Amino acid sequence: MQAIVLAGQRNVALKTVSSCAWEAEVPVLGRPLVDWVIAALKAATVVDDEIIVVGPPSIGERNEVALAPVGETLWDNLHAGLAGLPPGTERVLICTADVPLLTGPMVDDFVIHAPMEADLVYPVVSRGRTVDRYPETRRTYVRLRGKTVTGGNLIIARPSVLGRIEERAQQLIRHRKSPVLLARDVGPLLLLRLLTGQLSLAQAERRVSRVFGIQGRVVESPYPEIGLDVDKPHDLSVVLRALAEPASDVRHAQGRR
């Protein structure tokens, strides 16, 4: 499977800890954030093609990857990465550049458990697993019926569907802070169930699939590390403490319990 790394974010949120112009270049134990991610993808057995990185030239100078130019927006960067795919690519793995605790086995686990028939697959991690392993981390959680989850920083998608959902996705992002507009977008009953914690994961899957006109699926990952993105100074401190632990490799063997 081909992988795309989105590393075109300017460094704004981490300016207090690093003067790097690009967030992906902020150092973690002497290695840029994105280099940890590239190493994890190269270690994954499911990634068997050249990795495409959308980011500054310095990344390509250090790593054996295909470099794509940075655009003005997230979707510009995504299109730049997709443009580098071979014709006829069926599925692509997309990852952000700010998850330095990611490892090859975590990537493999997500891809192996992703339904092949789905157009788009998104991982979630339970709050329990996240807090148990990283009690000091601060994540955004969604309370569903029977579980509370946070999102991961990987997706698997059919390149052909990403262009179709772009307009709708941007609309939902614009309306995310307006309950009235969100209710219009996804349906008032669904929004009420979500706000009251009565929405199940299966119901969310079905509704998102209808809203976007695709077959979307969610995979629950046992690895909280796929959701520990570094976009605030506090996140960086959590990651540094985790990497400094003598037995830090224990987290890689947690697996599905």
TAWOVEN-V80732 format. One record per residue. N is the residue number from 1. SS is DSSP state (hx for helix, st for strand, lp for the rest). PSI is psi as a letter, one per 30 degrees, with the letter a starting at -180 (NA if undefined). OMEGA is omega in radians with two decimals (none if undefined). Layout:
n: <N & N>
ss: <SS & SS>
psi: <PSI & PSI>
omega: <OMEGA & OMEGA>
This chain:
n: <1 & 2 & 3 & 4 & 5 & 6 & 7 & 8 & 9 & 10 & 11 & 12 & 13 & 14 & 15 & 16 & 17 & 18 & 19 & 20 & 21 & 22 & 23 & 24 & 25 & 26 & 27 & 28 & 29 & 30 & 31 & 32 & 33 & 34 & 35 & 36 & 37 & 38 & 39 & 40 & 41 & 42 & 43 & 44 & 45 & 46 & 47 & 48 & 49 & 50 & 51 & 52 & 53 & 54 & 55 & 56 & 57 & 58 & 59 & 60 & 61 & 62 & 63 & 64 & 65 & 66 & 67 & 68 & 69 & 70 & 71 & 72 & 73 & 74 & 75 & 76 & 77 & 78 & 79 & 80 & 81 & 82 & 83 & 84 & 85 & 86 & 87 & 88 & 89 & 90 & 91 & 92 & 93 & 94 & 95 & 96 & 97 & 98 & 99 & 100 & 101 & 102 & 103 & 104 & 105 & 106 & 107 & 108 & 109 & 110 & 111 & 112 & 113 & 114 & 115 & 116 & 117 & 118 & 119 & 120 & 121 & 122 & 123 & 124 & 125 & 126 & 127 & 128 & 129 & 130 & 131 & 132 & 133 & 134 & 135 & 136 & 137 & 138 & 139 & 140 & 141 & 142 & 143 & 144 & 145 & 146 & 147 & 148 & 149 & 150 & 151 & 152 & 153 & 154 & 155 & 156 & 157 & 158 & 159 & 160 & 161 & 162 & 163 & 164 & 165 & 166 & 167 & 168 & 169 & 170 & 171 & 172 & 173 & 174 & 175 & 176 & 177 & 178 & 179 & 180 & 181 & 182 & 183 & 184 & 185 & 186 & 187 & 188 & 189 & 190 & 191 & 192 & 193 & 194 & 195 & 196 & 197 & 198 & 199 & 200 & 201 & 202 & 203 & 204 & 205 & 206 & 207 & 208 & 209 & 210 & 211 & 212 & 213 & 214 & 215 & 216 & 217 & 218 & 219 & 220 & 221 & 222 & 223 & 224 & 225 & 226 & 227 & 228 & 229 & 230 & 231 & 232 & 233 & 234 & 235 & 236 & 237 & 238 & 239 & 240 & 241 & 242 & 243 & 244 & 245 & 246 & 247 & 248 & 249 & 250 & 251 & 252 & 253 & 254 & 255 & 256 & 257>
ss: <lp & st & st & st & st & st & st & lp & lp & st & lp & lp & lp & lp & lp & lp & lp & lp & lp & lp & lp & st & hx & hx & hx & lp & st & st & lp & lp & st & st & hx & hx & hx & hx & hx & hx & hx & hx & hx & hx & hx & lp & lp & lp & lp & lp & lp & lp & lp & st & st & st & st & lp & hx & hx & hx & hx & hx & hx & lp & lp & lp & st & st & st & lp & lp & lp & lp & lp & hx & hx & hx & hx & hx & hx & hx & hx & hx & hx & lp & lp & lp & lp & lp & lp & lp & lp & st & st & st & st & st & lp & lp & lp & lp & lp & lp & lp & hx & hx & hx & hx & hx & hx & hx & hx & hx & lp & lp & lp & lp & lp & lp & lp & st & st & st & st & st & st & st & hx & hx & hx & hx & hx & hx & hx & lp & lp & lp & lp & lp & lp & lp & lp & st & st & st & lp & lp & st & st & st & st & st & st & st & st & st & st & st & lp & hx & hx & hx & hx & hx & hx & hx & hx & hx & hx & hx & hx & hx & hx & hx & hx & lp & lp & lp & lp & hx & hx & hx & hx & hx & hx & hx & hx & lp & hx & hx & hx & hx & hx & hx & hx & hx & lp & lp & lp & lp & lp & hx & hx & hx & hx & hx & hx & hx & hx & hx & hx & hx & hx & lp & lp & lp & st & st & st & st & st & lp & lp & lp & hx & hx & hx & hx & lp & lp & lp & lp & lp & hx & hx & hx & hx & hx & hx & hx & hx & hx & hx & hx & hx & lp & lp & lp & hx & hx & hx & hx & hx & hx & lp & lp & lp & lp>
psi: <k & k & k & k & k & j & h & g & k & k & j & e & f & g & e & f & f & k & g & k & f & k & e & f & f & k & k & j & h & f & k & k & e & f & e & e & e & e & e & e & e & f & f & k & f & f & j & g & l & k & k & k & k & j & a & l & f & f & e & f & f & f & l & i & l & k & k & k & k & k & a & e & l & e & e & e & e & e & e & e & e & e & f & f & k & k & k & g & k & e & k & k & k & k & k & l & g & h & i & f & f & k & l & e & e & e & e & e & e & e & e & e & g & k & k & f & f & k & e & k & k & k & k & l & k & k & e & e & e & e & e & e & e & i & f & f & l & j & l & k & l & k & j & l & j & f & l & k & l & l & l & l & g & k & l & k & l & k & e & f & f & e & e & e & f & e & e & e & e & e & e & e & e & e & g & f & g & j & e & e & e & e & e & e & e & f & k & e & e & e & e & e & e & e & f & g & g & g & k & l & e & e & e & e & e & e & e & e & e & e & e & f & h & l & j & k & l & k & k & j & k & f & j & f & f & f & f & i & l & j & g & l & e & e & e & e & e & e & e & e & e & e & f & f & k & e & h & f & f & e & f & f & g & e & a & j & NA>
omega: <3.08 & 3.13 & 3.06 & 3.06 & 3.12 & -3.05 & -3.06 & -3.14 & 3.05 & -3.12 & 3.07 & -3.04 & -3.08 & -3.12 & -3.11 & -3.14 & -3.13 & 3.11 & 3.13 & -3.13 & -3.07 & 3.14 & -3.11 & -3.10 & 3.12 & -3.05 & 3.01 & -3.04 & 3.06 & 3.12 & 3.09 & 3.13 & -3.04 & -3.14 & 3.07 & -3.12 & 3.12 & 3.13 & 3.13 & 3.14 & 3.10 & 3.13 & -3.12 & -3.13 & -3.10 & 3.13 & -3.03 & 3.10 & 3.13 & -3.13 & 3.08 & 3.12 & 3.05 & -3.05 & -3.11 & -3.09 & -3.10 & 3.13 & 3.12 & 3.12 & -3.11 & -2.99 & 3.07 & -3.13 & 3.01 & -3.07 & 3.07 & -3.06 & 3.14 & 3.09 & -3.10 & -3.05 & 3.08 & -3.12 & 3.03 & -3.13 & 3.12 & 3.12 & 3.11 & 3.10 & -3.14 & -3.14 & -3.14 & -3.14 & 3.03 & 3.10 & 3.10 & 3.11 & -3.06 & -3.11 & 3.13 & 3.07 & -3.11 & -3.06 & 3.03 & -3.03 & -2.97 & 3.09 & -3.02 & 3.10 & 3.11 & 3.09 & 3.12 & 3.13 & 3.10 & 3.10 & 3.14 & -3.10 & -3.14 & -3.08 & -3.11 & -3.10 & 3.12 & 3.14 & -3.08 & -3.06 & -3.06 & 3.05 & -3.13 & -3.12 & -3.07 & -3.13 & 2.98 & 3.12 & -3.12 & 3.09 & -3.13 & 3.13 & -3.09 & -3.10 & 3.12 & -3.09 & -3.08 & -3.06 & -3.09 & -3.09 & 3.14 & -3.11 & 3.00 & -3.08 & 3.04 & -3.12 & 3.09 & 3.11 & 3.09 & 3.14 & 3.06 & -2.99 & 2.98 & -3.06 & 3.08 & -3.06 & 3.05 & 2.90 & 2.98 & -3.08 & 2.94 & -3.12 & -3.08 & -3.10 & -3.04 & 3.09 & -3.11 & -3.05 & -3.04 & -3.08 & -3.13 & 3.14 & 3.13 & 3.11 & 3.13 & 3.10 & 3.12 & -3.06 & -2.97 & -3.11 & 3.14 & 3.14 & -3.12 & -3.13 & 3.10 & 3.11 & 3.10 & -3.09 & -2.99 & -3.12 & -3.07 & -3.12 & 3.12 & -3.13 & 3.11 & 3.12 & 3.13 & -3.09 & -3.12 & 3.11 & -3.10 & -3.12 & 3.10 & 3.12 & 3.14 & 3.10 & 3.12 & 3.11 & -3.07 & -3.10 & 3.12 & 3.12 & 3.13 & -3.12 & -3.07 & -3.12 & -3.14 & 3.02 & -3.13 & 3.12 & 3.09 & 3.08 & 3.10 & -3.11 & 3.08 & -3.02 & 3.11 & -3.10 & -3.13 & 3.11 & -3.10 & 3.11 & -3.11 & 3.08 & 3.03 & 3.11 & 3.12 & 3.11 & 3.14 & 3.13 & 3.09 & -3.13 & -3.13 & 3.10 & -3.14 & -3.13 & -3.13 & -3.12 & -3.14 & -3.11 & -3.04 & -3.12 & 3.12 & -3.10 & -3.10 & -3.06 & -3.11 & 3.10 & -3.11 & -3.11 & none>
